Amino acid sequence: MQTKSVCVIGLGYIGLPTAALLANRQYQVHGVDVVQSTVETINEGKIHIVEPDLDTFVRSAVNSGNLVADTKPKASDVFIIAVPTPFHEGYVPNIDYVVSATEAIAPYVEAGNIVILESTSPVGTTEKIAEVLESNGVDISGVHIAHCPERVLPGQIMRELVENDRIVGGLYEEATEAAAAFYKTFVSGKVLLTDARTAEMAKLTENSYRDVNIAFANELSILAEKFGIDVWELIALANRHPRVNILQPGAGVGGHCIAVDPWFIVHAGGEDAKIIRTAREVNTYKTKWVIEKIEDAAKAFEEQEGRSAKVACMGLAFKPNIDDLRESPALYITRRLIDDGIEVLPVEPNLNRSEEFELRDDETAINEADIIVFLVAHDEFKGIRIFGKTVFDFCGVTNH
């Protein structure tokens, strides 16, 4: 494989780690982001997101000269699109960023290039990339266009980018093989070949499967509370069955993948996506249920004590031990409580600062609060013991 240069569009939670990894594998990497401050931070050898080991990779990549960040693309052998794919109101898929990224690289794409979409996308998005390139004057007959969805876990991205199996699906067989050959230069896991639509659907299927299983746990937690049962003990006992593995409930489901991707299937599948739609609705309802529990407790406190309760919201990220706030139920809960007039003491140990909240450290928040609400099972919260105050543990962190 003679590929030497790579242009990565989008330097967020997937694009930056991928760019840094490739640069440390001696590729010449040109990273592109629309946010000028992000570009400047990276070119200083620093990072704008929290991810273990990423700072070391970026610093090394920039110092070697193999990674340069910019706001505009440049001619390269491989183009990787790693931009957000959110949804419009009503859970309608939004691929505007993918289209914009494709339009941005169009002037630089030529025969022999590989164009890879890594963003998790609705089925048919890779074909849309081909259409956009063609409509922008690119002869795509010699361009290898493929989809390779990322499958990494925040907090372990640098390891999993290399070790995880990857699914590669091109618009035609030669495109699949060209993209797969590229990934085989830095992936130690298996590179599995398919077509673009199957690759797109595979990622949506993986996250929908997880969403359905989390929904079962979240619904179980609601029922257990109604029946006066400790859900954590219940799940631990049920999981002693050799063929049962119930997940842990939480305050909902967050993150850019599991909280979003199932809607791509529901939107396209309509009435045939019954279980997937129901799982999304259950997990969304769990967040509302949590808010009701907290607000009922705050109201009861005020009636009993004659003053408003202070509520410590322990955790804002969408999952433990990261700073990622995308689609976070904990963040949504915190905002809703504040909007509803409750005095909230937000705690997020993985953020140094917040433009939205006055963050507190866990000790200060617990001492000042009347009601302590554990929303995210960060390591910093494990082992905390609280006496004489109302405590809600929606993530099971106090069981550790």
Buried (B, 14 or more C-beta within 10 A) or exposed (E): EEBEBBBBBBBBBBBBBBBBBBBBBEBBBBBBBBEEEBBEBBBEBEBBBBBBEBBEBBBBBBEEEBBBBBEEBBBBBBBBBBBBBBBEEEBEBBBEBBBBBBEBBBBBBEEEBBBBBBBBBBBBBBBBBBEBBBEBEBEBEEBBBBBBBBBBEBBBBBEBBBEBEBBBBBBEEEBBBBBBBBBBEBBEBEBBBBBBBBBBBBBBBBBBBBBBBBBBBBBBBBEBEEEEEEBBEBBBEEEEEEEEEBBBBBBBBBBBBBBBBBBBBBBBBEEEBEEBBBBBEBBBBBBBBBBEBBBEBBEEBBEEEEEBBBBBBBBBBBBBBBBBBBBBBBBBBBBBBBEEEBBBBBBBBBBEEEEEBEBBEBEEBBEEBBBBBBBBBBEBBEEBEBEEBBBBBBBBBBEE
